């Protein structure tokens, strides 16, 4: 993957961030219809601000994205915007979620962010293949439970 420099009127920039954030109480709610709606909502909100989603994946209990954020925005302001607006839009589309979340806050308070240097391709590949890796790991870690009080 080539390192792409973006430009504004007087600036050349390459600010890329790996960001992970979760639904409130880390509930596993990102499935089926809500999953496609969240993806559409996040793409639309990023498009409004000129933020490029280089790679993104919606897991059952978290969102993992690689974003190119223009330097005129701080990561904190972008995350406040994405999580705040997407919460409102999710509750508008899925009114039944209001009973689970109560106060119209879909996302947990914090998030994880790290800058991406020259290893952008590695991080993009990890995000892309994360779900299949987790599924394979779950299949390997199936344990046979035995009664420890039984003599055998």
C-alpha positions as CSV (number, residue, x, y, z in Angstrom):
1,X,0.0,0.0,0.0
2,X,1.5,3.3,-1.1
3,X,1.9,6.1,1.4
4,X,-0.6,8.7,0.2
5,X,-0.1,12.3,1.1
6,X,-3.4,14.3,1.4
7,X,-3.6,18.0,0.8
8,X,-5.6,21.0,2.0
9,X,-5.2,24.5,0.6
10,X,-1.9,25.2,2.3
11,X,-1.0,21.8,3.8
12,X,0.3,18.4,2.8
13,X,-0.5,15.8,5.4
14,X,-0.5,12.1,6.3
15,X,-2.2,11.7,9.7
16,X,-3.5,8.2,10.1
17,X,-4.9,6.7,13.3
18,X,-6.0,3.3,14.4
19,X,-9.1,3.7,16.6
20,X,-11.1,1.1,18.6
21,X,-14.3,2.0,20.5
22,X,-17.1,-0.1,22.0
23,X,-20.9,0.0,22.7
24,X,-21.9,0.8,26.2
25,X,-21.2,-2.0,28.7
26,X,-19.4,-3.7,25.8
27,X,-22.7,-5.3,24.8
28,X,-22.6,-7.6,21.8
29,X,-25.2,-5.7,19.8
30,X,-23.4,-5.1,16.4
31,X,-25.2,-7.8,14.4
32,X,-27.2,-8.1,11.2
33,X,-29.3,-5.0,10.3
34,X,-27.7,-2.8,13.0
35,X,-24.2,-3.7,11.7
36,X,-24.9,-2.5,8.2
37,X,-26.7,0.6,9.6
38,X,-23.7,1.5,11.8
39,X,-21.3,1.0,8.9
40,X,-23.4,3.3,6.7
41,X,-23.8,5.9,9.4
42,X,-20.0,6.0,10.2
43,X,-19.2,6.2,6.4
44,X,-21.6,9.1,6.0
45,X,-20.4,11.0,9.0
46,X,-16.7,10.6,8.0
47,X,-17.6,11.8,4.4
48,X,-19.2,15.0,5.8
49,X,-15.9,15.9,7.6
50,X,-13.5,14.8,4.9
51,X,-12.2,11.9,6.9
52,X,-11.2,8.8,4.9
53,X,-11.9,5.3,6.3
54,X,-8.9,3.4,5.0
55,X,-10.0,0.2,6.7
56,X,-12.8,-0.6,9.1
57,X,-14.5,-3.6,10.7
58,X,-17.5,-4.0,12.9
59,X,-17.1,-6.8,15.4
60,X,-20.0,-7.9,17.6
61,X,-18.7,-5.9,20.6
62,X,-16.4,-3.2,19.1
63,X,-15.6,-1.1,16.1
64,X,-12.0,-1.1,14.7
65,X,-11.1,1.5,12.1
66,X,-8.1,3.0,10.4
67,X,-8.8,6.7,9.7
68,X,-7.0,9.5,7.8
69,X,-8.0,12.6,9.8
70,X,-7.2,16.0,8.5
71,X,-4.9,18.0,10.8
72,X,-7.5,20.7,11.3
73,X,-9.4,18.3,13.5
74,X,-8.2,16.7,16.8
75,X,-8.8,13.0,17.3
76,X,-10.9,13.8,20.4
77,X,-13.2,16.2,18.5
78,X,-13.6,13.6,15.7
79,X,-14.4,10.8,18.1
80,X,-16.9,13.1,20.0
81,X,-18.6,13.9,16.7
82,X,-18.6,10.3,15.4
83,X,-19.9,8.7,18.6
84,X,-22.4,11.5,19.4
85,X,-24.0,11.8,16.0
86,X,-24.0,8.1,15.3
87,X,-25.7,7.4,18.7
88,X,-28.6,9.7,17.7
89,X,-28.8,8.2,14.2
90,X,-28.7,4.6,15.5
91,X,-31.5,5.3,18.0
92,X,-33.6,7.0,15.3
93,X,-33.3,3.9,13.1
94,X,-33.6,1.3,15.9
95,X,-36.1,2.7,18.5
96,X,-36.2,-0.6,20.4
97,X,-32.6,-0.1,21.5
98,X,-33.7,2.8,23.7
99,X,-35.0,0.3,26.3
100,X,-31.6,-1.3,26.6
101,X,-29.5,1.9,26.7
102,X,-32.0,4.3,28.3
103,X,-30.2,7.7,28.0
104,X,-29.6,7.6,24.2
105,X,-25.9,6.9,24.7
106,X,-25.0,3.9,22.5
107,X,-21.2,4.1,22.9
108,X,-19.0,3.7,26.0
109,X,-17.2,6.8,27.1
110,X,-13.6,6.0,26.1
111,X,-11.8,4.8,23.0
112,X,-8.3,3.5,22.0
113,X,-6.2,5.4,19.5
114,X,-2.7,5.0,18.2
115,X,-0.9,6.7,15.4
116,X,0.0,4.8,12.3
117,X,3.6,5.1,11.0
118,X,5.0,3.2,8.1
119,X,3.2,0.0,9.1
120,X,-0.2,1.0,7.6
121,X,-0.5,-2.1,5.5
122,X,0.1,-4.4,8.4
123,X,-2.6,-2.6,10.5
124,X,-5.1,-2.6,7.6
125,X,-4.5,-6.3,7.1
126,X,-5.0,-7.0,10.8
127,X,-8.3,-5.1,10.9
128,X,-9.5,-6.9,7.8
129,X,-8.7,-10.4,9.1
130,X,-9.5,-9.9,12.8
131,X,-12.9,-11.5,12.8
132,X,-11.9,-14.6,10.9
133,X,-8.8,-15.0,13.3
134,X,-11.1,-14.6,16.4
135,X,-13.5,-17.2,15.1
136,X,-10.6,-19.7,14.4
137,X,-9.2,-19.0,17.9
138,X,-12.6,-19.7,19.5
139,X,-12.8,-23.0,17.7
140,X,-9.3,-24.0,19.0
141,X,-10.0,-23.0,22.6
142,X,-13.1,-25.2,23.1
143,X,-12.5,-27.1,26.4
144,X,-14.0,-30.4,27.5
145,X,-15.3,-29.8,30.9
146,X,-15.0,-32.8,33.3
147,X,-16.3,-33.3,36.8
148,X,-13.2,-32.8,39.0
149,X,-14.9,-34.7,41.8
150,X,-15.3,-37.9,39.8
151,X,-12.6,-40.6,40.0
152,X,-11.6,-41.9,36.7
